[in-house]
Amino acid sequence: MTALPLAKAIEIIDAAFAKGTELKLKPLGVSVLDAGAHLVAFQRQDGASFLRPQMSAGKAYGALAIGMGSRRVEAFAKERPHLVAGISDVSGGRVLPVVGGVLIRDKSGTVIGAVGISGDTSDNDEAAAIAGIEAAGFTADPG
């Protein structure tokens, strides 16, 4: 059994969408990746733009690749742009160093995946990701 089963990924997405509705956010795209950066689930709300799958996955991928939430990844990109550009290059451009990617930790603190959300402001994307992760019974680590 995987540490991040599909049923939990869907629970995260549903709760993130609920938070988006509560906050009256623009249409969101939500990617849930496992610890190996494999896509477990993606959904986008009606009206979300066509690049939401890539953008949301890029936020989650960056968090997993660097081992910290994308809030820290974005700060890293500003402090050490050459390093983040290099990481983006070796990842084939999959890293999107923008707030909205949040690590998922299990009860023991082990990283079991990440959620990336794109669609509204980065801070609102992150808030929806945190809500989704916590609603599924995991610990959110936004960095």
N, CA, C and O atoms as a GROMACS GRO file, in nm:
protein
  572
    1MET      N    1   0.085  -0.119   0.000
    1MET     CA    2   0.000   0.000   0.000
    1MET      C    3   0.088   0.125   0.000
    1MET      O    4   0.184   0.134   0.076
    2THR      N    5   0.056   0.218  -0.084
    2THR     CA    6   0.131   0.343  -0.092
    2THR      C    7   0.100   0.432   0.028
    2THR      O    8  -0.008   0.425   0.085
    3ALA      N    9   0.196   0.515   0.065
    3ALA     CA   10   0.178   0.606   0.178
    3ALA      C   11   0.076   0.716   0.146
    3ALA      O   12   0.022   0.779   0.236
    4LEU      N   13   0.052   0.738   0.018
    4LEU     CA   14  -0.042   0.841  -0.024
    4LEU      C   15  -0.139   0.782  -0.127
    4LEU      O   16  -0.122   0.801  -0.247
    5PRO      N   17  -0.240   0.710  -0.079
    5PRO     CA   18  -0.334   0.645  -0.171
    5PRO      C   19  -0.423   0.745  -0.244
    5PRO      O   20  -0.442   0.858  -0.199
    6LEU      N   21  -0.477   0.700  -0.355
    6LEU     CA   22  -0.563   0.783  -0.438
    6LEU      C   23  -0.680   0.841  -0.358
    6LEU      O   24  -0.714   0.958  -0.376
    7ALA      N   25  -0.741   0.762  -0.271
    7ALA     CA   26  -0.855   0.811  -0.193
    7ALA      C   27  -0.817   0.932  -0.108
    7ALA      O   28  -0.895   1.026  -0.095
    8LYS      N   29  -0.696   0.930  -0.051
    8LYS     CA   30  -0.650   1.045   0.028
    8LYS      C   31  -0.619   1.165  -0.061
    8LYS      O   32  -0.647   1.279  -0.023
    9ALA      N   33  -0.563   1.140  -0.179
    9ALA     CA   34  -0.535   1.249  -0.272
    9ALA      C   35  -0.664   1.319  -0.313
    9ALA      O   36  -0.670   1.442  -0.321
   10ILE      N   37  -0.767   1.241  -0.339
   10ILE     CA   38  -0.897   1.298  -0.376
   10ILE      C   39  -0.957   1.374  -0.259
   10ILE      O   40  -1.019   1.479  -0.278
   11GLU      N   41  -0.939   1.323  -0.139
   11GLU     CA   42  -0.986   1.394  -0.019
   11GLU      C   43  -0.917   1.529  -0.005
   11GLU      O   44  -0.981   1.629   0.029
   12ILE      N   45  -0.787   1.533  -0.033
   12ILE     CA   46  -0.711   1.659  -0.030
   12ILE      C   47  -0.767   1.757  -0.132
   12ILE      O   48  -0.790   1.874  -0.101
   13ILE      N   49  -0.790   1.709  -0.252
   13ILE     CA   50  -0.841   1.796  -0.359
   13ILE      C   51  -0.979   1.849  -0.323
   13ILE      O   52  -1.005   1.969  -0.338
   14ASP      N   53  -1.067   1.762  -0.276
   14ASP     CA   54  -1.203   1.805  -0.241
   14ASP      C   55  -1.200   1.912  -0.132
   14ASP      O   56  -1.273   2.011  -0.141
   15ALA      N   57  -1.117   1.894  -0.031
   15ALA     CA   58  -1.109   1.991   0.078
   15ALA      C   59  -1.045   2.122   0.031
   15ALA      O   60  -1.083   2.230   0.076
   16ALA      N   61  -0.948   2.113  -0.059
   16ALA     CA   62  -0.886   2.234  -0.114
   16ALA      C   63  -0.989   2.314  -0.195
   16ALA      O   64  -0.995   2.436  -0.186
   17PHE      N   65  -1.069   2.243  -0.275
   17PHE     CA   66  -1.175   2.311  -0.349
   17PHE      C   67  -1.277   2.374  -0.254
   17PHE      O   68  -1.324   2.485  -0.279
   18ALA      N   69  -1.310   2.305  -0.147
   18ALA     CA   70  -1.404   2.360  -0.048
   18ALA      C   71  -1.348   2.488   0.013
   18ALA      O   72  -1.421   2.585   0.032
   19LYS      N   73  -1.219   2.488   0.044
   19LYS     CA   74  -1.155   2.609   0.100
   19LYS      C   75  -1.158   2.720  -0.004
   19LYS      O   76  -1.182   2.836   0.029
   20GLY      N   77  -1.133   2.686  -0.128
   20GLY     CA   78  -1.140   2.786  -0.235
   20GLY      C   79  -1.278   2.847  -0.247
   20GLY      O   80  -1.291   2.968  -0.268
   21THR      N   81  -1.381   2.765  -0.234
   21THR     CA   82  -1.519   2.815  -0.238
   21THR      C   83  -1.546   2.906  -0.119
   21THR      O   84  -1.605   3.013  -0.133
   22GLU      N   85  -1.502   2.862  -0.002
   22GLU     CA   86  -1.520   2.941   0.121
   22GLU      C   87  -1.454   3.078   0.109
   22GLU      O   88  -1.511   3.179   0.151
   23LEU      N   89  -1.334   3.082   0.051
   23LEU     CA   90  -1.259   3.208   0.038
   23LEU      C   91  -1.294   3.285  -0.089
   23LEU      O   92  -1.243   3.394  -0.113
   24LYS      N   93  -1.385   3.226  -0.172
   24LYS     CA   94  -1.425   3.288  -0.298
   24LYS      C   95  -1.306   3.310  -0.392
   24LYS      O   96  -1.289   3.417  -0.450
   25LEU      N   97  -1.225   3.204  -0.404
   25LEU     CA   98  -1.108   3.210  -0.490
   25LEU      C   99  -1.146   3.188  -0.636
   25LEU      O  100  -1.252   3.134  -0.666
   26LYS      N  101  -1.057   3.229  -0.724
   26LYS     CA  102  -1.072   3.200  -0.866
   26LYS      C  103  -1.060   3.048  -0.885
   26LYS      O  104  -1.012   2.979  -0.796
   27PRO      N  105  -1.103   2.995  -1.001
   27PRO     CA  106  -1.095   2.850  -1.024
   27PRO      C  107  -0.953   2.796  -1.007
   27PRO      O  108  -0.856   2.853  -1.057
   28LEU      N  109  -0.943   2.685  -0.936
   28LEU     CA  110  -0.815   2.627  -0.900
   28LEU      C  111  -0.785   2.499  -0.977
   28LEU      O  112  -0.876   2.429  -1.022
   29GLY      N  113  -0.657   2.472  -0.991
   29GLY     CA  114  -0.608   2.342  -1.035
   29GLY      C  115  -0.524   2.286  -0.922
   29GLY      O  116  -0.440   2.356  -0.866
   30VAL      N  117  -0.547   2.159  -0.886
   30VAL     CA  118  -0.478   2.098  -0.772
   30VAL      C  119  -0.410   1.970  -0.816
   30VAL      O  120  -0.473   1.879  -0.870
   31SER      N  121  -0.279   1.963  -0.793
   31SER     CA  122  -0.200   1.842  -0.818
   31SER      C  123  -0.154   1.784  -0.686
   31SER      O  124  -0.110   1.857  -0.597
   32VAL      N  125  -0.167   1.652  -0.673
   32VAL     CA  126  -0.116   1.580  -0.556
   32VAL      C  127  -0.011   1.482  -0.606
   32VAL      O  128  -0.041   1.394  -0.687
   33LEU      N  129   0.112   1.498  -0.558
   33LEU     CA  130   0.223   1.411  -0.596
   33LEU      C  131   0.265   1.326  -0.477
   33LEU      O  132   0.255   1.371  -0.363
   34ASP      N  133   0.312   1.204  -0.504
   34ASP     CA  134   0.365   1.122  -0.395
   34ASP      C  135   0.510   1.163  -0.369
   34ASP      O  136   0.561   1.254  -0.434
   35ALA      N  137   0.576   1.098  -0.275
   35ALA     CA  138   0.712   1.137  -0.237
   35ALA      C  139   0.813   1.123  -0.349
   35ALA      O  140   0.918   1.188  -0.346
   36GLY      N  141   0.784   1.040  -0.447
   36GLY     CA  142   0.871   1.025  -0.563
   36GLY      C  143   0.838   1.120  -0.676
   36GLY      O  144   0.891   1.108  -0.786
   37ALA      N  145   0.751   1.215  -0.648
   37ALA     CA  146   0.706   1.318  -0.744
   37ALA      C  147   0.622   1.261  -0.857
   37ALA      O  148   0.614   1.320  -0.965
   38HIS      N  149   0.558   1.147  -0.831
   38HIS     CA  150   0.465   1.090  -0.929
   38HIS      C  151   0.327   1.147  -0.904
   38HIS      O  152   0.284   1.158  -0.789
   39LEU      N  153   0.258   1.183  -1.009
   39LEU     CA  154   0.124   1.238  -0.997
   39LEU      C  155   0.028   1.129  -0.946
   39LEU      O  156   0.015   1.023  -1.007
   40VAL      N  157  -0.038   1.158  -0.835
   40VAL     CA  158  -0.140   1.068  -0.781
   40VAL      C  159  -0.277   1.111  -0.831
   40VAL      O  160  -0.359   1.028  -0.870
   41ALA      N  161  -0.302   1.244  -0.829
   41ALA     CA  162  -0.431   1.295  -0.876
   41ALA      C  163  -0.418   1.441  -0.914
   41ALA      O  164  -0.337   1.516  -0.859
   42PHE      N  165  -0.500   1.481  -1.011
   42PHE     CA  166  -0.512   1.622  -1.050
   42PHE      C  167  -0.658   1.647  -1.085
   42PHE      O  168  -0.724   1.565  -1.148
   43GLN      N  169  -0.706   1.761  -1.041
   43GLN     CA  170  -0.837   1.809  -1.085
   43GLN      C  171  -0.830   1.961  -1.099
   43GLN      O  172  -0.753   2.028  -1.030
   44ARG      N  173  -0.910   2.010  -1.189
   44ARG     CA  174  -0.922   2.156  -1.202
   44ARG      C  175  -1.070   2.191  -1.202
   44ARG      O  176  -1.154   2.115  -1.251
   45GLN      N  177  -1.098   2.307  -1.147
   45GLN     CA  178  -1.235   2.353  -1.144
   45GLN      C  179  -1.271   2.412  -1.280
   45GLN      O  180  -1.184   2.456  -1.355
   46ASP      N  181  -1.400   2.412  -1.310
   46ASP     CA  182  -1.448   2.474  -1.433
   46ASP      C  183  -1.398   2.618  -1.437
   46ASP      O  184  -1.408   2.691  -1.339
   47GLY      N  185  -1.346   2.657  -1.551
   47GLY     CA  186  -1.299   2.794  -1.569
   47GLY      C  187  -1.150   2.812  -1.541
   47GLY      O  188  -1.096   2.919  -1.568
   48ALA      N  189  -1.083   2.709  -1.487
   48ALA     CA  190  -0.939   2.720  -1.464
   48ALA      C  191  -0.867   2.714  -1.598
   48ALA      O  192  -0.907   2.641  -1.688
   49SER      N  193  -0.761   2.792  -1.611
   49SER     CA  194  -0.690   2.799  -1.738
   49SER      C  195  -0.617   2.669  -1.772
   49SER      O  196  -0.596   2.584  -1.685
   50PHE      N  197  -0.580   2.655  -1.896
   50PHE     CA  198  -0.527   2.527  -1.947
   50PHE      C  199  -0.390   2.489  -1.894
   50PHE      O  200  -0.353   2.372  -1.904
   51LEU      N  201  -0.312   2.580  -1.838
   51LEU     CA  202  -0.181   2.545  -1.784
   51LEU      C  203  -0.183   2.508  -1.636
   51LEU      O  204  -0.078   2.484  -1.577
   52ARG      N  205  -0.300   2.504  -1.576
   52ARG     CA  206  -0.307   2.472  -1.432
   52ARG      C  207  -0.247   2.336  -1.398
   52ARG      O  208  -0.186   2.324  -1.291
   53PRO      N  209  -0.259   2.233  -1.482
   53PRO     CA  210  -0.195   2.106  -1.446
   53PRO      C  211  -0.042   2.120  -1.431
   53PRO      O  212   0.016   2.072  -1.334
   54GLN      N  213   0.020   2.186  -1.527
   54GLN     CA  214   0.165   2.202  -1.523
   54GLN      C  215   0.209   2.296  -1.411
   54GLN      O  216   0.309   2.270  -1.344
   55MET      N  217   0.134   2.404  -1.392
   55MET     CA  218   0.173   2.502  -1.290
   55MET      C  219   0.157   2.444  -1.150
   55MET      O  220   0.246   2.459  -1.066
   56SER      N  221   0.045   2.379  -1.123
   56SER     CA  222   0.025   2.323  -0.989
   56SER      C  223   0.125   2.210  -0.962
   56SER      O  224   0.180   2.201  -0.853
   57ALA      N  225   0.147   2.124  -1.061
   57ALA     CA  226   0.244   2.016  -1.043
   57ALA      C  227   0.386   2.072  -1.025
   57ALA      O  228   0.464   2.016  -0.949
   58GLY      N  229   0.418   2.181  -1.094
   58GLY     CA  230   0.550   2.243  -1.081
   58GLY      C  231   0.576   2.298  -0.943
   58GLY      O  232   0.689   2.293  -0.894
   59LYS      N  233   0.473   2.349  -0.880
   59LYS     CA  234   0.487   2.398  -0.742
   59LYS      C  235   0.512   2.281  -0.647
   59LYS      O  236   0.600   2.289  -0.561
   60ALA      N  237   0.436   2.174  -0.662
   60ALA     CA  238   0.454   2.056  -0.576
   60ALA      C  239   0.588   1.990  -0.604
   60ALA      O  240   0.658   1.949  -0.511
   61TYR      N  241   0.625   1.978  -0.730
   61TYR     CA  242   0.751   1.916  -0.769
   61TYR      C  243   0.869   1.992  -0.709
   61TYR      O  244   0.964   1.931  -0.659
   62GLY      N  245   0.863   2.125  -0.716
   62GLY     CA  246   0.972   2.206  -0.659
   62GLY      C  247   0.985   2.186  -0.510
   62GLY      O  248   1.097   2.179  -0.458
   63ALA      N  249   0.872   2.176  -0.440
   63ALA     CA  250   0.876   2.153  -0.295
   63ALA      C  251   0.943   2.019  -0.265
   63ALA      O  252   1.027   2.010  -0.176
   64LEU      N  253   0.907   1.916  -0.340
   64LEU     CA  254   0.967   1.784  -0.319
   64LEU      C  255   1.115   1.782  -0.358
   64LEU      O  256   1.197   1.724  -0.287
   65ALA      N  257   1.148   1.847  -0.469
   65ALA     CA  258   1.285   1.845  -0.520
   65ALA      C  259   1.384   1.909  -0.423
   65ALA      O  260   1.496   1.863  -0.407
   66ILE      N  261   1.340   2.016  -0.359
   66ILE     CA  262   1.430   2.090  -0.270
   66ILE      C  263   1.408   2.051  -0.124
   66ILE      O  264   1.491   2.080  -0.039
   67GLY      N  265   1.296   1.985  -0.096
   67GLY     CA  266   1.270   1.937   0.040
   67GLY      C  267   1.215   2.042   0.134
   67GLY      O  268   1.233   2.035   0.256
   68MET      N  269   1.148   2.139   0.076
   68MET     CA  270   1.085   2.244   0.157
   68MET      C  271   0.968   2.302   0.080
   68MET      O  272   0.966   2.298  -0.043
   69GLY      N  273   0.872   2.355   0.151
   69GLY     CA  274   0.756   2.414   0.086
   69GLY      C  275   0.797   2.523  -0.011
   69GLY      O  276   0.904   2.583   0.002
   70SER      N  277   0.711   2.549  -0.108
   70SER     CA  278   0.749   2.643  -0.213
   70SER      C  279   0.758   2.788  -0.166
   70SER      O  280   0.811   2.872  -0.239
   71ARG      N  281   0.708   2.818  -0.048
   71ARG     CA  282   0.732   2.952   0.007
   71ARG      C  283   0.883   2.971   0.027
   71ARG      O  284   0.938   3.076  -0.006
   72ARG      N  285   0.948   2.867   0.080
   72ARG     CA  286   1.094   2.872   0.097
   72ARG      C  287   1.164   2.859  -0.038
   72ARG      O  288   1.268   2.921  -0.060
   73VAL      N  289   1.108   2.781  -0.128
   73VAL     CA  290   1.168   2.765  -0.261
   73VAL      C  291   1.169   2.900  -0.333
   73VAL      O  292   1.268   2.936  -0.397
   74GLU      N  293   1.059   2.973  -0.323
   74GLU     CA  294   1.052   3.105  -0.387
   74GLU      C  295   1.156   3.200  -0.326
   74GLU      O  296   1.224   3.274  -0.399
   75ALA      N  297   1.169   3.198  -0.194
   75ALA     CA  298   1.270   3.282  -0.128
   75ALA      C  299   1.410   3.240  -0.173
   75ALA      O  300   1.496   3.325  -0.196
   76PHE      N  301   1.432   3.110  -0.184
   76PHE     CA  302   1.559   3.056  -0.233
   76PHE      C  303   1.589   3.108  -0.373
   76PHE      O  304   1.702   3.144  -0.403
   77ALA      N  305   1.486   3.113  -0.458
   77ALA     CA  306   1.504   3.159  -0.596
   77ALA      C  307   1.547   3.305  -0.600
   77ALA      O  308   1.623   3.346  -0.688
   78LYS      N  309   1.499   3.383  -0.505
   78LYS     CA  310   1.537   3.524  -0.499
   78LYS      C  311   1.678   3.540  -0.442
   78LYS      O  312   1.754   3.626  -0.487
   79GLU      N  313   1.712   3.457  -0.344
   79GLU     CA  314   1.844   3.466  -0.279
   79GLU      C  315   1.954   3.403  -0.362
   79GLU      O  316   2.067   3.453  -0.365
   80ARG      N  317   1.922   3.293  -0.430
   80ARG     CA  318   2.022   3.216  -0.504
   80ARG      C  319   1.966   3.176  -0.641
   80ARG      O  320   1.945   3.058  -0.668
   81PRO      N  321   1.943   3.276  -0.726
   81PRO     CA  322   1.878   3.248  -0.854
   81PRO      C  323   1.954   3.148  -0.941
   81PRO      O  324   1.892   3.070  -1.014
   82HIS      N  325   2.087   3.149  -0.935
   82HIS     CA  326   2.163   3.055  -1.018
   82HIS      C  327   2.140   2.911  -0.974
   82HIS      O  328   2.132   2.821  -1.058
   83LEU      N  329   2.128   2.889  -0.844
   83LEU     CA  330   2.104   2.755  -0.794
   83LEU      C  331   1.966   2.704  -0.839
   83LEU      O  332   1.954   2.592  -0.888
   84VAL      N  333   1.865   2.787  -0.822
   84VAL     CA  334   1.730   2.745  -0.860
   84VAL      C  335   1.719   2.729  -1.012
   84VAL      O  336   1.648   2.640  -1.059
   85ALA      N  337   1.786   2.814  -1.087
   85ALA     CA  338   1.787   2.797  -1.233
   85ALA      C  339   1.851   2.664  -1.270
   85ALA      O  340   1.804   2.595  -1.360
   86GLY      N  341   1.958   2.626  -1.200
   86GLY     CA  342   2.024   2.499  -1.225
   86GLY      C  343   1.934   2.382  -1.189
   86GLY      O  344   1.928   2.283  -1.262
   87ILE      N  345   1.863   2.393  -1.077
   87ILE     CA  346   1.770   2.287  -1.036
   87ILE      C  347   1.658   2.275  -1.140
   87ILE      O  348   1.618   2.164  -1.176
   88SER      N  349   1.610   2.387  -1.186
   88SER     CA  350   1.506   2.385  -1.290
   88SER      C  351   1.559   2.318  -1.417
   88SER      O  352   1.488   2.241  -1.481
   89ASP      N  353   1.683   2.349  -1.454
   89ASP     CA  354   1.742   2.289  -1.573
   89ASP      C  355   1.754   2.138  -1.560
   89ASP      O  356   1.714   2.064  -1.650
   90VAL      N  357   1.808   2.091  -1.447
   90VAL     CA  358   1.828   1.946  -1.433
   90VAL      C  359   1.696   1.871  -1.417
   90VAL      O  360   1.690   1.750  -1.438
   91SER      N  361   1.590   1.943  -1.379
   91SER     CA  362   1.459   1.879  -1.366
   91SER      C  363   1.380   1.885  -1.497
   91SER      O  364   1.265   1.842  -1.503
   92GLY      N  365   1.441   1.938  -1.600
   92GLY     CA  366   1.370   1.952  -1.727
   92GLY      C  367   1.266   2.062  -1.724
   92GLY      O  368   1.168   2.058  -1.798
   93GLY      N  369   1.288   2.161  -1.638
   93GLY     CA  370   1.195   2.274  -1.628
   93GLY      C  371   1.071   2.246  -1.546
   93GLY      O  372   0.974   2.322  -1.551
   94ARG      N  373   1.073   2.138  -1.469
   94ARG     CA  374   0.952   2.099  -1.393
   94ARG      C  375   0.933   2.179  -1.265
   94ARG      O  376   0.823   2.179  -1.209
   95VAL      N  377   1.037   2.248  -1.217
   95VAL     CA  378   1.028   2.323  -1.092
   95VAL      C  379   0.970   2.462  -1.118
   95VAL      O  380   1.022   2.537  -1.201
   96LEU      N  381   0.863   2.494  -1.048
   96LEU     CA  382   0.805   2.628  -1.053
   96LEU      C  383   0.824   2.689  -0.914
   96LEU      O  384   0.749   2.656  -0.822
   97PRO      N  385   0.923   2.778  -0.897
   97PRO     CA  386   0.956   2.830  -0.764
   97PRO      C  387   0.863   2.944  -0.720
   97PRO      O  388   0.905   3.059  -0.708
   98VAL      N  389   0.737   2.908  -0.697
   98VAL     CA  390   0.636   3.005  -0.660
   98VAL      C  391   0.553   2.948  -0.545
   98VAL      O  392   0.529   2.827  -0.541
   99VAL      N  393   0.511   3.032  -0.452
   99VAL     CA  394   0.430   2.988  -0.339
   99VAL      C  395   0.304   2.917  -0.389
   99VAL      O  396   0.241   2.961  -0.485
  100GLY      N  397   0.269   2.808  -0.321
  100GLY     CA  398   0.152   2.730  -0.358
  100GLY      C  399   0.179   2.580  -0.358
  100GLY      O  400   0.089   2.501  -0.385
  101GLY      N  401   0.304   2.541  -0.330
  101GLY     CA  402   0.343   2.401  -0.317
  101GLY      C  403   0.370   2.370  -0.172
  101GLY      O  404   0.452   2.437  -0.109
  102VAL      N  405   0.304   2.270  -0.117
  102VAL     CA  406   0.313   2.238   0.026
  102VAL      C  407   0.345   2.091   0.044
  102VAL      O  408   0.279   2.005  -0.015
  103LEU      N  409   0.445   2.061   0.125
  103LEU     CA  410   0.480   1.923   0.154
  103LEU      C  411   0.373   1.858   0.242
  103LEU      O  412   0.311   1.925   0.325
  104ILE      N  413   0.352   1.729   0.222
  104ILE     CA  414   0.260   1.650   0.303
  104ILE      C  415   0.344   1.561   0.393
  104ILE      O  416   0.427   1.484   0.345
  105ARG      N  417   0.322   1.572   0.524
  105ARG     CA  418   0.393   1.487   0.620
  105ARG      C  419   0.293   1.396   0.691
  105ARG      O  420   0.182   1.437   0.723
  106ASP      N  421   0.336   1.272   0.715
  106ASP     CA  422   0.251   1.180   0.790
  106ASP      C  423   0.269   1.205   0.940
  106ASP      O  424   0.339   1.298   0.980
  107LYS      N  425   0.206   1.123   1.022
  107LYS     CA  426   0.209   1.144   1.167
  107LYS      C  427   0.350   1.136   1.225
  107LYS      O  428   0.377   1.196   1.329
  108SER      N  429   0.439   1.062   1.160
  108SER     CA  430   0.576   1.051   1.210
  108SER      C  431   0.666   1.164   1.158
  108SER      O  432   0.782   1.173   1.198
  109GLY      N  433   0.613   1.250   1.072
  109GLY     CA  434   0.690   1.362   1.018
  109GLY      C  435   0.758   1.333   0.886
  109GLY      O  436   0.828   1.419   0.832
  110THR      N  437   0.737   1.214   0.832
  110THR     CA  438   0.797   1.176   0.704
  110THR      C  439   0.722   1.242   0.589
  110THR      O  440   0.599   1.244   0.587
  111VAL      N  441   0.797   1.295   0.494
  111VAL     CA  442   0.735   1.352   0.374
  111VAL      C  443   0.681   1.238   0.288
  111VAL      O  444   0.756   1.148   0.249
  112ILE      N  445   0.551   1.243   0.261
  112ILE     CA  446   0.488   1.139   0.178
  112ILE      C  447   0.437   1.194   0.046
  112ILE      O  448   0.381   1.120  -0.035
  113GLY      N  449   0.457   1.324   0.023
  113GLY     CA  450   0.413   1.384  -0.102
  113GLY      C  451   0.407   1.534  -0.092
  113GLY      O  452   0.462   1.594   0.001
  114ALA      N  453   0.340   1.594  -0.188
  114ALA     CA  454   0.322   1.740  -0.190
  114ALA      C  455   0.197   1.773  -0.269
  114ALA      O  456   0.154   1.700  -0.358
  115VAL      N  457   0.139   1.887  -0.234
  115VAL     CA  458   0.025   1.941  -0.306
  115VAL      C  459   0.069   2.073  -0.369
  115VAL      O  460   0.135   2.154  -0.306
  116GLY      N  461   0.031   2.091  -0.494
  116GLY     CA  462   0.054   2.218  -0.561
  116GLY      C  463  -0.080   2.270  -0.610
  116GLY      O  464  -0.160   2.196  -0.668
  117ILE      N  465  -0.103   2.398  -0.587
  117ILE     CA  466  -0.228   2.460  -0.633
  117ILE      C  467  -0.194   2.586  -0.709
  117ILE      O  468  -0.104   2.661  -0.672
  118SER      N  469  -0.267   2.608  -0.816
  118SER     CA  470  -0.253   2.726  -0.899
  118SER      C  471  -0.390   2.773  -0.943
  118SER      O  472  -0.477   2.692  -0.979
  119GLY      N  473  -0.409   2.905  -0.940
  119GLY     CA  474  -0.536   2.958  -0.988
  119GLY      C  475  -0.570   3.095  -0.932
  119GLY      O  476  -0.631   3.177  -1.000
  120ASP      N  477  -0.530   3.119  -0.808
  120ASP     CA  478  -0.559   3.248  -0.744
  120ASP      C  479  -0.424   3.311  -0.707
  120ASP      O  480  -0.323   3.279  -0.770
  121THR      N  481  -0.422   3.398  -0.608
  121THR     CA  482  -0.292   3.450  -0.565
  121THR      C  483  -0.214   3.335  -0.503
  121THR      O  484  -0.273   3.238  -0.455
  122SER      N  485  -0.085   3.346  -0.502
  122SER     CA  486  -0.001   3.239  -0.446
  122SER      C  487  -0.035   3.212  -0.300
  122SER      O  488  -0.040   3.096  -0.259
  123ASP      N  489  -0.057   3.317  -0.221
  123ASP     CA  490  -0.092   3.298  -0.080
  123ASP      C  491  -0.223   3.223  -0.064
  123ASP      O  492  -0.237   3.138   0.023
  124ASN      N  493  -0.321   3.255  -0.149
  124ASN     CA  494  -0.449   3.185  -0.143
  124ASN      C  495  -0.436   3.041  -0.191
  124ASN      O  496  -0.499   2.951  -0.136
  125ASP      N  497  -0.353   3.018  -0.293
  125ASP     CA  498  -0.327   2.882  -0.338
  125ASP      C  499  -0.270   2.799  -0.223
  125ASP      O  500  -0.312   2.686  -0.199
  126GLU      N  501  -0.175   2.857  -0.152
  126GLU     CA  502  -0.112   2.789  -0.039
  126GLU      C  503  -0.214   2.760   0.072
  126GLU      O  504  -0.213   2.651   0.129
  127ALA      N  505  -0.300   2.856   0.102
  127ALA     CA  506  -0.401   2.836   0.206
  127ALA      C  507  -0.494   2.720   0.172
  127ALA      O  508  -0.531   2.642   0.259
  128ALA      N  509  -0.532   2.709   0.046
  128ALA     CA  510  -0.618   2.599   0.003
  128ALA      C  511  -0.544   2.466   0.012
  128ALA      O  512  -0.602   2.365   0.050
  129ALA      N  513  -0.416   2.465  -0.021
  129ALA     CA  514  -0.335   2.343  -0.012
  129ALA      C  515  -0.324   2.297   0.133
  129ALA      O  516  -0.340   2.178   0.163
  130ILE      N  517  -0.297   2.389   0.222
  130ILE     CA  518  -0.286   2.356   0.365
  130ILE      C  519  -0.418   2.299   0.416
  130ILE      O  520  -0.419   2.199   0.488
  131ALA      N  521  -0.528   2.363   0.379
  131ALA     CA  522  -0.660   2.315   0.423
  131ALA      C  523  -0.686   2.174   0.372
  131ALA      O  524  -0.737   2.090   0.447
  132GLY      N  525  -0.650   2.146   0.248
  132GLY     CA  526  -0.672   2.014   0.192
  132GLY      C  527  -0.591   1.907   0.263
  132GLY      O  528  -0.642   1.800   0.296
  133ILE      N  529  -0.465   1.936   0.287
  133ILE     CA  530  -0.376   1.841   0.353
  133ILE      C  531  -0.425   1.811   0.495
  133ILE      O  532  -0.432   1.695   0.536
  134GLU      N  533  -0.458   1.916   0.568
  134GLU     CA  534  -0.502   1.898   0.707
  134GLU      C  535  -0.636   1.825   0.715
  134GLU      O  536  -0.658   1.746   0.806
  135ALA      N  537  -0.726   1.851   0.621
  135ALA     CA  538  -0.856   1.784   0.621
  135ALA      C  539  -0.841   1.634   0.597
  135ALA      O  540  -0.925   1.555   0.642
  136ALA      N  541  -0.734   1.594   0.529
  136ALA     CA  542  -0.710   1.452   0.501
  136ALA      C  543  -0.634   1.384   0.615
  136ALA      O  544  -0.602   1.265   0.607
  137GLY      N  545  -0.606   1.459   0.722
  137GLY     CA  546  -0.542   1.399   0.838
  137GLY      C  547  -0.391   1.400   0.837
  137GLY      O  548  -0.328   1.331   0.918
  138PHE      N  549  -0.332   1.477   0.747
  138PHE     CA  550  -0.186   1.487   0.739
  138PHE      C  551  -0.142   1.623   0.794
  138PHE      O  552  -0.224   1.709   0.825
  139THR      N  553  -0.010   1.640   0.803
  139THR     CA  554   0.048   1.767   0.846
  139THR      C  555   0.098   1.841   0.723
  139THR      O  556   0.171   1.786   0.640
  140ALA      N  557   0.058   1.967   0.712
  140ALA     CA  558   0.103   2.051   0.601
  140ALA      C  559   0.232   2.121   0.640
  140ALA      O  560   0.245   2.174   0.751
  141ASP      N  561   0.329   2.120   0.549
  141ASP     CA  562   0.457   2.186   0.571
  141ASP      C  563   0.481   2.284   0.456
  141ASP      O  564   0.539   2.247   0.354
  142PRO      N  565   0.436   2.409   0.474
  142PRO     CA  566   0.449   2.507   0.368
  142PRO      C  567   0.591   2.565   0.356
  142PRO      O  568   0.621   2.637   0.260
  143GLY      N  569   0.677   2.532   0.452
  143GLY     CA  570   0.815   2.582   0.445
  143GLY      C  571   0.825   2.714   0.512
  143GLY      O  572   0.933   2.772   0.517
   0.00000   0.00000   0.00000
